[in-house]
Amino acid sequence: MQDGLVEQAQRGDAEAFDSLARMVGDRCLAIAVRILRDVDLAEDAVQAALITAWIELRTLRDPSRFEPWLHRILTNACYAEARRRRRWSEGLRILPVAGASASDEYLTVDDRDLLERAFRRLTTQQRAVLVFHHYLGLSISEVAERTGLPIGTAKSRLHNATKALRASIEADARGTVPSQERLA
Amino acid sequence: MTASRDPDRLIQHFLAEGAEHLQDQVYDAVRADIEQQRQRAVIGPWRMPIMNKLVPIGVAAAAVVVALVVGTRLLGPPASSGVGAVPSVQASLAPSPTAAPSAVTPSATVRGNAPGPFVFKGVGDGPDITVTIPAPGWYGEQPDGGTLVKNDKSDPPDGSGMIGPWYGPLYVYGDPCQWSTTSPKAPVTTVDGLVAALTAQKSRDASAPVDITVDGYSGKSIILHVPDDASFGKCDQGRFGSWDIAAGTNDGPDRYHQGPGQIDELVILNVSGKLMVFDAGYYAGTPAGDLAELHAILDSMTFKK
């Protein structure tokens, strides 16, 4: 069904694209929120990605590859939004991601706080590989496809991101992270 | 949190939390935007192979066409329509099927159906261009220019098709592989300018241009090649591109090629003062009959005036 909608949309059918967008939009938002740690920015990124996807849709040769293709566009849109945020929001306090659940018994409130801060200290590119790998459960090659990286680079970025996250958490737990770094 | 806990599991649990529902307003905003946004025309959904061994054929074909053009000029008036003077491999490979006139309304989309007219919708204020499909098996797409592909097969080793029109100004890359860093500051806006830029383009092994007249519009035709040994993976964004219609957009070439060995016959015209180009592409393995049909389609081009 999705392939058919892609083909219709490639022929300029805006209605088909709208249906397609509604099929994939929630997942796009979930990815963007987790990369950007901000719902408003994530919505902007998803909107930008969907519009870009519409414009570029005819360059997609294999309709069955629509979602990975869209995720790559979304990743770039997230990077762009992150750059925009850096220009505007220096000094803002960290806020929890809207919609966060506190029902997970595996994570304590302190865990979430530490992870949130540690996650925000990562680069957007590091967050992206973590999200695709740990949230979507994608393999390294799939992560590479969605982030536009060579497989080796994706693998090392994932390793470094995990290492940096862990180091950041441990440093934060020891209270050695400078206060400025606690800012988003 | 302790370092002894599995970090992967912690990350997974952490990432499992968070918003997962995109608001309707976003969909509405996207819908409103795309209603105003034209999709980028993709020039070249077909792929093509092989090359060096075709150079002699191309050169020979060009020579035949030159002879035909000269002969036509010496022996009689040019046809009132069609691209009879386009450097055409058909001249050396197979006779062109006759494109029968038809009173059928030109179609904007064909799906391998019966022969008949097909219209390439004019881009911008450019005129619609009607061609006649001489045989079954051609697949066409619209709008914003268009494509016609034989058997809906653009891949090597035997695909064939045509695509266009593009209207100038066009930014012709100095190097189609390293296009991101070789885009010119100034576009070409004339037939001669485009021919010169393409001839100078790295690694294209361009033929000598041939003067042509199509449906009363004068211009030139030229044959370009993508090297057999071109490695697209080493090119910018994996694309081997000829030109862009807007510099600085960073969205890649508007005419990009689909594989090593592609052969492109370009019909470049001055249409009421505006640069226009069509690209007919094929491969070494393209059947002679398909190639003849492709040239028959080129020959049948008429402009809405």
Interface residues (C-beta under 8 A of the other chain):
Chain A: Q10 R11 G12 A14 F17 D18 A21 R22 G25 D26 R27 C28 L29 A30 V33 R34 V39 A42 E43 V46 Q47 L50 I51 W54 I55 E56 L57 R58 T59 R61 V97 A98 G99 A100 S101 D104 Y106 L107 T108 D110 D111 R112 L114 L115 E116 F119 L130 V131 H134 Y135 T162 L165 R166 I169 E170 A173
Chain B: M1 A3 P7 D8 R9 L10 I11 Q12 H13 F14 L15 A16 E17 G18 A19 E20 H21 L22 Q23 V26 Y27 A29 V30 R31 D33 I34 E35 Q37 R38 Q39 R40 A41 V42 P45 T109 E141 Q142 P143 D251
